[in-house]
Amino acid sequence: MLGNIALAFGDNDTALETLSQARNTAEKHGDTLEAGRATRSMGVVSETMTRQDDAQTYYEQSLELLSQVNDHMGMAGAYANLASVARRRGEYVQARMLYEHSLHKFETLNFAWGTAFTLTSLGTLLNEVGEYSEAKAVHTRAIGLCRDVGHQWGLAFCLSNLAQVCIPIGDYAEARVYLREGLSIAEGLKTLPLLLDMLTVYADSIVDDPALVDELYALVLAHPLTEPETLVKLRSKLNHEPTPGTRTLEEVISTLMNSEL
């Protein structure tokens, strides 16, 4: 779908317009399934643009449309999308309930990656509310599912999320174990946006080398493929402008992969 292509290239306005046209065309031809899918994608674009009210409206509309045609896979995704909006607003009880709705549907459908992604999203919520033991268990289960089905990108993503649970409780060495495996996978897949996001997490696990932390932050801030959400997250923790190092991204990653815990 052209709207999803535009979204992939960061052109949110074009994506939203194209998806709206696709939805209107689907509705005109009585194609409820495609109308529901386009509407859900409009929610994703709106959430990317931090328009949470619009995102919630689109997700609710998509859930209603997809339920009319019994698209349980799409409904599971829409529940997870609604949970994401609730979590961003700090509505944690509502978010958890929606994630559990999503999990039930994905598990019923035996869709391992959908289950894993929803689990790791739930784990992020649990981390945010300080339920670290449960968060680790949930992320670990998600990692196991990704390993079982060979979903490498998902494995790297879930490993990064598990590392983010270790950091607030001071398990820095354990966090770096997970991050090294995740970085190795992301580097092999050449998924730079995910790799760059993981570097910001790695920096959080370093407590005794401020120069390296600055070098990591500077690399992420300067890289053209760093995602907007990563930049926002990084800027929120900075109280100074990081000093760039002289090494390339590849050289820094090689150092991280070969350094002692």
Secondary structure, DSSP 8 states (H G I E B T S, - for coil): -HHHHHHHTT-HHHHHHHHHHHHHHHHHTT-HHHHHHHHHHHHHHHHHTT-HHHHHHHHHHHHHHHHHTT-HHHHHHHHHHHHHHHHHTT-HHHHHHHHHHHHHHHHHHT-HHHHHHHHHHHHHHHHHTT-HHHHHHHHHHHHHHHHHHT-HHHHHHHHHHHHHHHGGGT-HHHHHHHHHHHHHHHHHHT-HHHHHHHHHHHHHT-SS-HHHHHHHHHHHHH-TT--HHHHHHHHHH-SS-----SS-HHHHHHHHHHS--
